[in-house]
Amino acid sequence: MSNPTPVQSEGFKEQQFKGYTEELAEPLAKKVTGVKLPQSIHDALHALPQEERVKYLRRLICEAVKRDLIGNKA
């Protein structure tokens, strides 16, 4: 049976996962965008530490979308 009135202590809240964020001009979306990649690309990306990988992918995707999709609308 689950706890009907859970209490989250300050200690618990401090241990919760905090995302890898950097200073962005706008807030992050609520939904995650995920894609399957070729195995060699997956392996190369997962050789990076997780925090570095997240920031790297976010930067590359944002740059490509701004350049290829958003930039063409001007």
mmCIF file of the N, C-alpha and C atoms, coordinates in Angstrom:
data_MODEL
# 
_entry.id   MODEL 
# 
loop_
_atom_site.group_PDB 
_atom_site.id 
_atom_site.type_symbol 
_atom_site.label_atom_id 
_atom_site.label_alt_id 
_atom_site.label_comp_id 
_atom_site.label_asym_id 
_atom_site.label_entity_id 
_atom_site.label_seq_id 
_atom_site.pdbx_PDB_ins_code 
_atom_site.Cartn_x 
_atom_site.Cartn_y 
_atom_site.Cartn_z 
_atom_site.occupancy 
_atom_site.B_iso_or_equiv 
_atom_site.pdbx_formal_charge 
_atom_site.auth_seq_id 
_atom_site.auth_comp_id 
_atom_site.auth_asym_id 
_atom_site.auth_atom_id 
_atom_site.pdbx_PDB_model_num 
ATOM 1   N N  . MET A 1 1  ? 0.848  -1.171 0.000   1.00 0.00 ? 1  MET A N  1 
ATOM 2   C CA . MET A 1 1  ? 0.000  0.000  0.000   1.00 0.00 ? 1  MET A CA 1 
ATOM 3   C C  . MET A 1 1  ? 0.897  1.239  0.000   1.00 0.00 ? 1  MET A C  1 
ATOM 4   N N  . SER A 1 2  ? 0.582  2.206  -0.837  1.00 0.00 ? 2  SER A N  1 
ATOM 5   C CA . SER A 1 2  ? 1.380  3.425  -0.893  1.00 0.00 ? 2  SER A CA 1 
ATOM 6   C C  . SER A 1 2  ? 0.983  4.379  0.235   1.00 0.00 ? 2  SER A C  1 
ATOM 7   N N  . ASN A 1 3  ? 1.868  5.295  0.527   1.00 0.00 ? 3  ASN A N  1 
ATOM 8   C CA . ASN A 1 3  ? 1.638  6.278  1.581   1.00 0.00 ? 3  ASN A CA 1 
ATOM 9   C C  . ASN A 1 3  ? 0.655  7.339  1.069   1.00 0.00 ? 3  ASN A C  1 
ATOM 10  N N  . PRO A 1 4  ? -0.513 7.482  1.692   1.00 0.00 ? 4  PRO A N  1 
ATOM 11  C CA . PRO A 1 4  ? -1.490 8.455  1.202   1.00 0.00 ? 4  PRO A CA 1 
ATOM 12  C C  . PRO A 1 4  ? -1.100 9.904  1.484   1.00 0.00 ? 4  PRO A C  1 
ATOM 13  N N  . THR A 1 5  ? -0.209 10.136 2.429   1.00 0.00 ? 5  THR A N  1 
ATOM 14  C CA . THR A 1 5  ? 0.223  11.508 2.753   1.00 0.00 ? 5  THR A CA 1 
ATOM 15  C C  . THR A 1 5  ? 1.746  11.563 2.838   1.00 0.00 ? 5  THR A C  1 
ATOM 16  N N  . PRO A 1 6  ? 2.415  11.450 1.704   1.00 0.00 ? 6  PRO A N  1 
ATOM 17  C CA . PRO A 1 6  ? 3.884  11.473 1.736   1.00 0.00 ? 6  PRO A CA 1 
ATOM 18  C C  . PRO A 1 6  ? 4.422  12.845 2.136   1.00 0.00 ? 6  PRO A C  1 
ATOM 19  N N  . VAL A 1 7  ? 5.564  12.830 2.830   1.00 0.00 ? 7  VAL A N  1 
ATOM 20  C CA . VAL A 1 7  ? 6.231  14.068 3.230   1.00 0.00 ? 7  VAL A CA 1 
ATOM 21  C C  . VAL A 1 7  ? 7.632  14.036 2.645   1.00 0.00 ? 7  VAL A C  1 
ATOM 22  N N  . GLN A 1 8  ? 7.982  15.094 1.937   1.00 0.00 ? 8  GLN A N  1 
ATOM 23  C CA . GLN A 1 8  ? 9.318  15.183 1.365   1.00 0.00 ? 8  GLN A CA 1 
ATOM 24  C C  . GLN A 1 8  ? 10.140 16.137 2.220   1.00 0.00 ? 8  GLN A C  1 
ATOM 25  N N  . SER A 1 9  ? 11.124 15.574 2.919   1.00 0.00 ? 9  SER A N  1 
ATOM 26  C CA . SER A 1 9  ? 11.974 16.392 3.775   1.00 0.00 ? 9  SER A CA 1 
ATOM 27  C C  . SER A 1 9  ? 12.932 17.224 2.930   1.00 0.00 ? 9  SER A C  1 
ATOM 28  N N  . GLU A 1 10 ? 13.536 18.231 3.541   1.00 0.00 ? 10 GLU A N  1 
ATOM 29  C CA . GLU A 1 10 ? 14.524 19.057 2.831   1.00 0.00 ? 10 GLU A CA 1 
ATOM 30  C C  . GLU A 1 10 ? 15.708 18.197 2.392   1.00 0.00 ? 10 GLU A C  1 
ATOM 31  N N  . GLY A 1 11 ? 16.118 17.240 3.223   1.00 0.00 ? 11 GLY A N  1 
ATOM 32  C CA . GLY A 1 11 ? 17.216 16.343 2.863   1.00 0.00 ? 11 GLY A CA 1 
ATOM 33  C C  . GLY A 1 11 ? 16.889 15.529 1.624   1.00 0.00 ? 11 GLY A C  1 
ATOM 34  N N  . PHE A 1 12 ? 15.654 15.036 1.548   1.00 0.00 ? 12 PHE A N  1 
ATOM 35  C CA . PHE A 1 12 ? 15.218 14.275 0.379   1.00 0.00 ? 12 PHE A CA 1 
ATOM 36  C C  . PHE A 1 12 ? 15.224 15.154 -0.862  1.00 0.00 ? 12 PHE A C  1 
ATOM 37  N N  . LYS A 1 13 ? 14.692 16.362 -0.746  1.00 0.00 ? 13 LYS A N  1 
ATOM 38  C CA . LYS A 1 13 ? 14.617 17.277 -1.893  1.00 0.00 ? 13 LYS A CA 1 
ATOM 39  C C  . LYS A 1 13 ? 15.999 17.641 -2.414  1.00 0.00 ? 13 LYS A C  1 
ATOM 40  N N  . GLU A 1 14 ? 16.984 17.766 -1.529  1.00 0.00 ? 14 GLU A N  1 
ATOM 41  C CA . GLU A 1 14 ? 18.345 18.098 -1.947  1.00 0.00 ? 14 GLU A CA 1 
ATOM 42  C C  . GLU A 1 14 ? 18.990 16.957 -2.718  1.00 0.00 ? 14 GLU A C  1 
ATOM 43  N N  . GLN A 1 15 ? 18.561 15.715 -2.447  1.00 0.00 ? 15 GLN A N  1 
ATOM 44  C CA . GLN A 1 15 ? 19.146 14.550 -3.106  1.00 0.00 ? 15 GLN A CA 1 
ATOM 45  C C  . GLN A 1 15 ? 18.475 14.232 -4.438  1.00 0.00 ? 15 GLN A C  1 
ATOM 46  N N  . GLN A 1 16 ? 17.330 14.830 -4.709  1.00 0.00 ? 16 GLN A N  1 
ATOM 47  C CA . GLN A 1 16 ? 16.638 14.552 -5.960  1.00 0.00 ? 16 GLN A CA 1 
ATOM 48  C C  . GLN A 1 16 ? 17.484 14.978 -7.144  1.00 0.00 ? 16 GLN A C  1 
ATOM 49  N N  . PHE A 1 17 ? 17.259 14.314 -8.257  1.00 0.00 ? 17 PHE A N  1 
ATOM 50  C CA . PHE A 1 17 ? 18.010 14.603 -9.477  1.00 0.00 ? 17 PHE A CA 1 
ATOM 51  C C  . PHE A 1 17 ? 17.738 16.021 -9.952  1.00 0.00 ? 17 PHE A C  1 
ATOM 52  N N  . LYS A 1 18 ? 18.799 16.740 -10.189 1.00 0.00 ? 18 LYS A N  1 
ATOM 53  C CA . LYS A 1 18 ? 18.701 18.079 -10.760 1.00 0.00 ? 18 LYS A CA 1 
ATOM 54  C C  . LYS A 1 18 ? 19.236 17.978 -12.189 1.00 0.00 ? 18 LYS A C  1 
ATOM 55  N N  . GLY A 1 19 ? 18.482 18.463 -13.147 1.00 0.00 ? 19 GLY A N  1 
ATOM 56  C CA . GLY A 1 19 ? 18.870 18.365 -14.548 1.00 0.00 ? 19 GLY A CA 1 
ATOM 57  C C  . GLY A 1 19 ? 20.147 19.135 -14.849 1.00 0.00 ? 19 GLY A C  1 
ATOM 58  N N  . TYR A 1 20 ? 20.715 18.817 -15.975 1.00 0.00 ? 20 TYR A N  1 
ATOM 59  C CA . TYR A 1 20 ? 21.915 19.506 -16.431 1.00 0.00 ? 20 TYR A CA 1 
ATOM 60  C C  . TYR A 1 20 ? 21.469 20.713 -17.233 1.00 0.00 ? 20 TYR A C  1 
ATOM 61  N N  . THR A 1 21 ? 21.464 21.849 -16.620 1.00 0.00 ? 21 THR A N  1 
ATOM 62  C CA . THR A 1 21 ? 21.001 23.040 -17.322 1.00 0.00 ? 21 THR A CA 1 
ATOM 63  C C  . THR A 1 21 ? 22.133 24.047 -17.429 1.00 0.00 ? 21 THR A C  1 
ATOM 64  N N  . GLU A 1 22 ? 22.065 24.803 -18.455 1.00 0.00 ? 22 GLU A N  1 
ATOM 65  C CA . GLU A 1 22 ? 22.960 25.935 -18.631 1.00 0.00 ? 22 GLU A CA 1 
ATOM 66  C C  . GLU A 1 22 ? 22.074 27.143 -18.866 1.00 0.00 ? 22 GLU A C  1 
ATOM 67  N N  . GLU A 1 23 ? 22.656 28.297 -18.928 1.00 0.00 ? 23 GLU A N  1 
ATOM 68  C CA . GLU A 1 23 ? 21.866 29.509 -19.137 1.00 0.00 ? 23 GLU A CA 1 
ATOM 69  C C  . GLU A 1 23 ? 21.280 29.496 -20.546 1.00 0.00 ? 23 GLU A C  1 
ATOM 70  N N  . LEU A 1 24 ? 19.970 29.361 -20.634 1.00 0.00 ? 24 LEU A N  1 
ATOM 71  C CA . LEU A 1 24 ? 19.279 29.362 -21.916 1.00 0.00 ? 24 LEU A CA 1 
ATOM 72  C C  . LEU A 1 24 ? 18.350 30.567 -21.981 1.00 0.00 ? 24 LEU A C  1 
ATOM 73  N N  . ALA A 1 25 ? 18.049 31.006 -23.185 1.00 0.00 ? 25 ALA A N  1 
ATOM 74  C CA . ALA A 1 25 ? 17.191 32.177 -23.364 1.00 0.00 ? 25 ALA A CA 1 
ATOM 75  C C  . ALA A 1 25 ? 15.730 31.879 -23.049 1.00 0.00 ? 25 ALA A C  1 
ATOM 76  N N  . GLU A 1 26 ? 15.367 30.600 -23.026 1.00 0.00 ? 26 GLU A N  1 
ATOM 77  C CA . GLU A 1 26 ? 13.981 30.246 -22.745 1.00 0.00 ? 26 GLU A CA 1 
ATOM 78  C C  . GLU A 1 26 ? 13.943 28.947 -21.936 1.00 0.00 ? 26 GLU A C  1 
ATOM 79  N N  . PRO A 1 27 ? 12.840 28.667 -21.262 1.00 0.00 ? 27 PRO A N  1 
ATOM 80  C CA . PRO A 1 27 ? 12.748 27.447 -20.461 1.00 0.00 ? 27 PRO A CA 1 
ATOM 81  C C  . PRO A 1 27 ? 12.730 26.199 -21.338 1.00 0.00 ? 27 PRO A C  1 
ATOM 82  N N  . LEU A 1 28 ? 13.089 25.073 -20.745 1.00 0.00 ? 28 LEU A N  1 
ATOM 83  C CA . LEU A 1 28 ? 13.086 23.807 -21.470 1.00 0.00 ? 28 LEU A CA 1 
ATOM 84  C C  . LEU A 1 28 ? 11.660 23.296 -21.631 1.00 0.00 ? 28 LEU A C  1 
ATOM 85  N N  . ALA A 1 29 ? 11.430 22.534 -22.696 1.00 0.00 ? 29 ALA A N  1 
ATOM 86  C CA . ALA A 1 29 ? 10.120 21.929 -22.946 1.00 0.00 ? 29 ALA A CA 1 
ATOM 87  C C  . ALA A 1 29 ? 9.827  20.885 -21.877 1.00 0.00 ? 29 ALA A C  1 
ATOM 88  N N  . LYS A 1 30 ? 8.556  20.626 -21.645 1.00 0.00 ? 30 LYS A N  1 
ATOM 89  C CA . LYS A 1 30 ? 8.150  19.624 -20.656 1.00 0.00 ? 30 LYS A CA 1 
ATOM 90  C C  . LYS A 1 30 ? 8.336  18.206 -21.182 1.00 0.00 ? 30 LYS A C  1 
ATOM 91  N N  . LYS A 1 31 ? 8.252  18.029 -22.516 1.00 0.00 ? 31 LYS A N  1 
ATOM 92  C CA . LYS A 1 31 ? 8.387  16.699 -23.105 1.00 0.00 ? 31 LYS A CA 1 
ATOM 93  C C  . LYS A 1 31 ? 9.808  16.488 -23.615 1.00 0.00 ? 31 LYS A C  1 
ATOM 94  N N  . VAL A 1 32 ? 10.274 15.256 -23.503 1.00 0.00 ? 32 VAL A N  1 
ATOM 95  C CA . VAL A 1 32 ? 11.601 14.876 -23.982 1.00 0.00 ? 32 VAL A CA 1 
ATOM 96  C C  . VAL A 1 32 ? 11.512 14.477 -25.445 1.00 0.00 ? 32 VAL A C  1 
ATOM 97  N N  . THR A 1 33 ? 12.501 14.853 -26.233 1.00 0.00 ? 33 THR A N  1 
ATOM 98  C CA . THR A 1 33 ? 12.598 14.419 -27.618 1.00 0.00 ? 33 THR A CA 1 
ATOM 99  C C  . THR A 1 33 ? 13.681 13.353 -27.682 1.00 0.00 ? 33 THR A C  1 
ATOM 100 N N  . GLY A 1 34 ? 13.324 12.176 -28.127 1.00 0.00 ? 34 GLY A N  1 
ATOM 101 C CA . GLY A 1 34 ? 14.289 11.085 -28.186 1.00 0.00 ? 34 GLY A CA 1 
ATOM 102 C C  . GLY A 1 34 ? 14.289 10.434 -29.554 1.00 0.00 ? 34 GLY A C  1 
ATOM 103 N N  . VAL A 1 35 ? 15.447 10.006 -29.985 1.00 0.00 ? 35 VAL A N  1 
ATOM 104 C CA . VAL A 1 35 ? 15.575 9.314  -31.268 1.00 0.00 ? 35 VAL A CA 1 
ATOM 105 C C  . VAL A 1 35 ? 16.545 8.153  -31.105 1.00 0.00 ? 35 VAL A C  1 
ATOM 106 N N  . LYS A 1 36 ? 16.324 7.103  -31.882 1.00 0.00 ? 36 LYS A N  1 
ATOM 107 C CA . LYS A 1 36 ? 17.281 6.003  -31.925 1.00 0.00 ? 36 LYS A CA 1 
ATOM 108 C C  . LYS A 1 36 ? 18.376 6.380  -32.920 1.00 0.00 ? 36 LYS A C  1 
ATOM 109 N N  . LEU A 1 37 ? 19.601 6.018  -32.586 1.00 0.00 ? 37 LEU A N  1 
ATOM 110 C CA . LEU A 1 37 ? 20.755 6.363  -33.407 1.00 0.00 ? 37 LEU A CA 1 
ATOM 111 C C  . LEU A 1 37 ? 21.475 5.100  -33.864 1.00 0.00 ? 37 LEU A C  1 
ATOM 112 N N  . PRO A 1 38 ? 22.284 5.197  -34.935 1.00 0.00 ? 38 PRO A N  1 
ATOM 113 C CA . PRO A 1 38 ? 23.125 4.059  -35.299 1.00 0.00 ? 38 PRO A CA 1 
ATOM 114 C C  . PRO A 1 38 ? 24.026 3.688  -34.112 1.00 0.00 ? 38 PRO A C  1 
ATOM 115 N N  . GLN A 1 39 ? 24.335 2.410  -33.984 1.00 0.00 ? 39 GLN A N  1 
ATOM 116 C CA . GLN A 1 39 ? 25.075 1.917  -32.819 1.00 0.00 ? 39 GLN A CA 1 
ATOM 117 C C  . GLN A 1 39 ? 26.416 2.619  -32.638 1.00 0.00 ? 39 GLN A C  1 
ATOM 118 N N  . SER A 1 40 ? 27.139 2.890  -33.729 1.00 0.00 ? 40 SER A N  1 
ATOM 119 C CA . SER A 1 40 ? 28.456 3.529  -33.594 1.00 0.00 ? 40 SER A CA 1 
ATOM 120 C C  . SER A 1 40 ? 28.323 4.947  -33.032 1.00 0.00 ? 40 SER A C  1 
ATOM 121 N N  . ILE A 1 41 ? 27.269 5.668  -33.422 1.00 0.00 ? 41 ILE A N  1 
ATOM 122 C CA . ILE A 1 41 ? 27.040 7.018  -32.914 1.00 0.00 ? 41 ILE A CA 1 
ATOM 123 C C  . ILE A 1 41 ? 26.647 6.950  -31.447 1.00 0.00 ? 41 ILE A C  1 
ATOM 124 N N  . HIS A 1 42 ? 25.767 6.019  -31.127 1.00 0.00 ? 42 HIS A N  1 
ATOM 125 C CA . HIS A 1 42 ? 25.349 5.815  -29.743 1.00 0.00 ? 42 HIS A CA 1 
ATOM 126 C C  . HIS A 1 42 ? 26.561 5.535  -28.851 1.00 0.00 ? 42 HIS A C  1 
ATOM 127 N N  . ASP A 1 43 ? 27.427 4.646  -29.296 1.00 0.00 ? 43 ASP A N  1 
ATOM 128 C CA . ASP A 1 43 ? 28.610 4.289  -28.506 1.00 0.00 ? 43 ASP A CA 1 
ATOM 129 C C  . ASP A 1 43 ? 29.530 5.486  -28.295 1.00 0.00 ? 43 ASP A C  1 
ATOM 130 N N  . ALA A 1 44 ? 29.729 6.284  -29.359 1.00 0.00 ? 44 ALA A N  1 
ATOM 131 C CA . ALA A 1 44 ? 30.589 7.460  -29.238 1.00 0.00 ? 44 ALA A CA 1 
ATOM 132 C C  . ALA A 1 44 ? 30.005 8.468  -28.257 1.00 0.00 ? 44 ALA A C  1 
ATOM 133 N N  . LEU A 1 45 ? 28.691 8.697  -28.334 1.00 0.00 ? 45 LEU A N  1 
ATOM 134 C CA . LEU A 1 45 ? 28.046 9.637  -27.415 1.00 0.00 ? 45 LEU A CA 1 
ATOM 135 C C  . LEU A 1 45 ? 28.113 9.147  -25.970 1.00 0.00 ? 45 LEU A C  1 
ATOM 136 N N  . HIS A 1 46 ? 27.897 7.859  -25.771 1.00 0.00 ? 46 HIS A N  1 
ATOM 137 C CA . HIS A 1 46 ? 27.867 7.326  -24.418 1.00 0.00 ? 46 HIS A CA 1 
ATOM 138 C C  . HIS A 1 46 ? 29.264 7.118  -23.835 1.00 0.00 ? 46 HIS A C  1 
ATOM 139 N N  . ALA A 1 47 ? 30.291 7.415  -24.619 1.00 0.00 ? 47 ALA A N  1 
ATOM 140 C CA . ALA A 1 47 ? 31.653 7.436  -24.078 1.00 0.00 ? 47 ALA A CA 1 
ATOM 141 C C  . ALA A 1 47 ? 31.879 8.727  -23.294 1.00 0.00 ? 47 ALA A C  1 
ATOM 142 N N  . LEU A 1 48 ? 31.042 9.735  -23.545 1.00 0.00 ? 48 LEU A N  1 
ATOM 143 C CA . LEU A 1 48 ? 31.129 11.003 -22.816 1.00 0.00 ? 48 LEU A CA 1 
ATOM 144 C C  . LEU A 1 48 ? 30.465 10.852 -21.449 1.00 0.00 ? 48 LEU A C  1 
ATOM 145 N N  . PRO A 1 49 ? 30.928 11.608 -20.457 1.00 0.00 ? 49 PRO A N  1 
ATOM 146 C CA . PRO A 1 49 ? 30.200 11.643 -19.182 1.00 0.00 ? 49 PRO A CA 1 
ATOM 147 C C  . PRO A 1 49 ? 28.781 12.174 -19.418 1.00 0.00 ? 49 PRO A C  1 
ATOM 148 N N  . GLN A 1 50 ? 27.826 11.721 -18.633 1.00 0.00 ? 50 GLN A N  1 
ATOM 149 C CA . GLN A 1 50 ? 26.420 12.043 -18.882 1.00 0.00 ? 50 GLN A CA 1 
ATOM 150 C C  . GLN A 1 50 ? 26.150 13.540 -18.945 1.00 0.00 ? 50 GLN A C  1 
ATOM 151 N N  . GLU A 1 51 ? 26.681 14.313 -18.010 1.00 0.00 ? 51 GLU A N  1 
ATOM 152 C CA . GLU A 1 51 ? 26.415 15.753 -18.019 1.00 0.00 ? 51 GLU A CA 1 
ATOM 153 C C  . GLU A 1 51 ? 26.960 16.399 -19.288 1.00 0.00 ? 51 GLU A C  1 
ATOM 154 N N  . GLU A 1 52 ? 28.163 16.022 -19.674 1.00 0.00 ? 52 GLU A N  1 
ATOM 155 C CA . GLU A 1 52 ? 28.771 16.578 -20.888 1.00 0.00 ? 52 GLU A CA 1 
ATOM 156 C C  . GLU A 1 52 ? 27.973 16.174 -22.123 1.00 0.00 ? 52 GLU A C  1 
ATOM 157 N N  . ARG A 1 53 ? 27.503 14.921 -22.164 1.00 0.00 ? 53 ARG A N  1 
ATOM 158 C CA . ARG A 1 53 ? 26.716 14.420 -23.294 1.00 0.00 ? 53 ARG A CA 1 
ATOM 159 C C  . ARG A 1 53 ? 25.404 15.197 -23.444 1.00 0.00 ? 53 ARG A C  1 
ATOM 160 N N  . VAL A 1 54 ? 24.707 15.438 -22.348 1.00 0.00 ? 54 VAL A N  1 
ATOM 161 C CA . VAL A 1 54 ? 23.434 16.159 -22.395 1.00 0.00 ? 54 VAL A CA 1 
ATOM 162 C C  . VAL A 1 54 ? 23.645 17.573 -22.913 1.00 0.00 ? 54 VAL A C  1 
ATOM 163 N N  . LYS A 1 55 ? 24.630 18.269 -22.378 1.00 0.00 ? 55 LYS A N  1 
ATOM 164 C CA . LYS A 1 55 ? 24.892 19.640 -22.816 1.00 0.00 ? 55 LYS A CA 1 
ATOM 165 C C  . LYS A 1 55 ? 25.338 19.686 -24.279 1.00 0.00 ? 55 LYS A C  1 
ATOM 166 N N  . TYR A 1 56 ? 26.158 18.713 -24.685 1.00 0.00 ? 56 TYR A N  1 
ATOM 167 C CA . TYR A 1 56 ? 26.638 18.638 -26.070 1.00 0.00 ? 56 TYR A CA 1 
ATOM 168 C C  . TYR A 1 56 ? 25.476 18.444 -27.037 1.00 0.00 ? 56 TYR A C  1 
ATOM 169 N N  . LEU A 1 57 ? 24.620 17.468 -26.756 1.00 0.00 ? 57 LEU A N  1 
ATOM 170 C CA . LEU A 1 57 ? 23.490 17.197 -27.641 1.00 0.00 ? 57 LEU A CA 1 
ATOM 171 C C  . LEU A 1 57 ? 22.509 18.358 -27.684 1.00 0.00 ? 57 LEU A C  1 
ATOM 172 N N  . ARG A 1 58 ? 22.232 18.962 -26.532 1.00 0.00 ? 58 ARG A N  1 
ATOM 173 C CA . ARG A 1 58 ? 21.305 20.092 -26.499 1.00 0.00 ? 58 ARG A CA 1 
ATOM 174 C C  . ARG A 1 58 ? 21.846 21.239 -27.354 1.00 0.00 ? 58 ARG A C  1 
ATOM 175 N N  . ARG A 1 59 ? 23.144 21.533 -27.217 1.00 0.00 ? 59 ARG A N  1 
ATOM 176 C CA . ARG A 1 59 ? 23.747 22.628 -27.987 1.00 0.00 ? 59 ARG A CA 1 
ATOM 177 C C  . ARG A 1 59 ? 23.707 22.338 -29.484 1.00 0.00 ? 59 ARG A C  1 
ATOM 178 N N  . LEU A 1 60 ? 24.081 21.111 -29.886 1.00 0.00 ? 60 LEU A N  1 
ATOM 179 C CA . LEU A 1 60 ? 24.087 20.772 -31.307 1.00 0.00 ? 60 LEU A CA 1 
ATOM 180 C C  . LEU A 1 60 ? 22.702 20.813 -31.920 1.00 0.00 ? 60 LEU A C  1 
ATOM 181 N N  . ILE A 1 61 ? 21.717 20.262 -31.233 1.00 0.00 ? 61 ILE A N  1 
ATOM 182 C CA . ILE A 1 61 ? 20.356 20.243 -31.756 1.00 0.00 ? 61 ILE A CA 1 
ATOM 183 C C  . ILE A 1 61 ? 19.818 21.670 -31.877 1.00 0.00 ? 61 ILE A C  1 
ATOM 184 N N  . CYS A 1 62 ? 20.029 22.483 -30.848 1.00 0.00 ? 62 CYS A N  1 
ATOM 185 C CA . CYS A 1 62 ? 19.547 23.876 -30.898 1.00 0.00 ? 62 CYS A CA 1 
ATOM 186 C C  . CYS A 1 62 ? 20.190 24.643 -32.042 1.00 0.00 ? 62 CYS A C  1 
ATOM 187 N N  . GLU A 1 63 ? 21.496 24.497 -32.225 1.00 0.00 ? 63 GLU A N  1 
ATOM 188 C CA . GLU A 1 63 ? 22.180 25.190 -33.310 1.00 0.00 ? 63 GLU A CA 1 
ATOM 189 C C  . GLU A 1 63 ? 21.657 24.750 -34.672 1.00 0.00 ? 63 GLU A C  1 
ATOM 190 N N  . ALA A 1 64 ? 21.472 23.435 -34.863 1.00 0.00 ? 64 ALA A N  1 
ATOM 191 C CA . ALA A 1 64 ? 21.021 22.920 -36.154 1.00 0.00 ? 64 ALA A CA 1 
ATOM 192 C C  . ALA A 1 64 ? 19.596 23.369 -36.470 1.00 0.00 ? 64 ALA A C  1 
ATOM 193 N N  . VAL A 1 65 ? 18.714 23.324 -35.488 1.00 0.00 ? 65 VAL A N  1 
ATOM 194 C CA . VAL A 1 65 ? 17.324 23.733 -35.725 1.00 0.00 ? 65 VAL A CA 1 
ATOM 195 C C  . VAL A 1 65 ? 17.251 25.227 -36.028 1.00 0.00 ? 65 VAL A C  1 
ATOM 196 N N  . LYS A 1 66 ? 17.993 26.027 -35.271 1.00 0.00 ? 66 LYS A N  1 
ATOM 197 C CA . LYS A 1 66 ? 17.992 27.471 -35.546 1.00 0.00 ? 66 LYS A CA 1 
ATOM 198 C C  . LYS A 1 66 ? 18.523 27.764 -36.942 1.00 0.00 ? 66 LYS A C  1 
ATOM 199 N N  . ARG A 1 67 ? 19.576 27.082 -37.334 1.00 0.00 ? 67 ARG A N  1 
ATOM 200 C CA . ARG A 1 67 ? 20.201 27.308 -38.642 1.00 0.00 ? 67 ARG A CA 1 
ATOM 201 C C  . ARG A 1 67 ? 19.335 26.768 -39.772 1.00 0.00 ? 67 ARG A C  1 
ATOM 202 N N  . ASP A 1 68 ? 18.854 25.531 -39.652 1.00 0.00 ? 68 ASP A N  1 
ATOM 203 C CA . ASP A 1 68 ? 18.186 24.854 -40.762 1.00 0.00 ? 68 ASP A CA 1 
ATOM 204 C C  . ASP A 1 68 ? 16.689 25.073 -40.830 1.00 0.00 ? 68 ASP A C  1 
ATOM 205 N N  . LEU A 1 69 ? 16.019 25.238 -39.706 1.00 0.00 ? 69 LEU A N  1 
ATOM 206 C CA . LEU A 1 69 ? 14.553 25.304 -39.708 1.00 0.00 ? 69 LEU A CA 1 
ATOM 207 C C  . LEU A 1 69 ? 14.041 26.695 -39.395 1.00 0.00 ? 69 LEU A C  1 
ATOM 208 N N  . ILE A 1 70 ? 14.520 27.283 -38.325 1.00 0.00 ? 70 ILE A N  1 
ATOM 209 C CA . ILE A 1 70 ? 14.039 28.601 -37.924 1.00 0.00 ? 70 ILE A CA 1 
ATOM 210 C C  . ILE A 1 70 ? 14.629 29.684 -38.811 1.00 0.00 ? 70 ILE A C  1 
ATOM 211 N N  . GLY A 1 71 ? 15.896 29.571 -39.147 1.00 0.00 ? 71 GLY A N  1 
ATOM 212 C CA . GLY A 1 71 ? 16.572 30.566 -39.965 1.00 0.00 ? 71 GLY A CA 1 
ATOM 213 C C  . GLY A 1 71 ? 15.984 30.710 -41.350 1.00 0.00 ? 71 GLY A C  1 
ATOM 214 N N  . ASN A 1 72 ? 15.405 29.631 -41.896 1.00 0.00 ? 72 ASN A N  1 
ATOM 215 C CA . ASN A 1 72 ? 14.835 29.666 -43.252 1.00 0.00 ? 72 ASN A CA 1 
ATOM 216 C C  . ASN A 1 72 ? 13.517 30.414 -43.320 1.00 0.00 ? 72 ASN A C  1 
ATOM 217 N N  . LYS A 1 73 ? 12.892 30.693 -42.183 1.00 0.00 ? 73 LYS A N  1 
ATOM 218 C CA . LYS A 1 73 ? 11.586 31.356 -42.171 1.00 0.00 ? 73 LYS A CA 1 
ATOM 219 C C  . LYS A 1 73 ? 11.705 32.867 -42.292 1.00 0.00 ? 73 LYS A C  1 
ATOM 220 N N  . ALA A 1 74 ? 12.908 33.409 -42.178 1.00 0.00 ? 74 ALA A N  1 
ATOM 221 C CA . ALA A 1 74 ? 13.083 34.860 -42.214 1.00 0.00 ? 74 ALA A CA 1 
ATOM 222 C C  . ALA A 1 74 ? 12.931 35.410 -43.612 1.00 0.00 ? 74 ALA A C  1 
# 
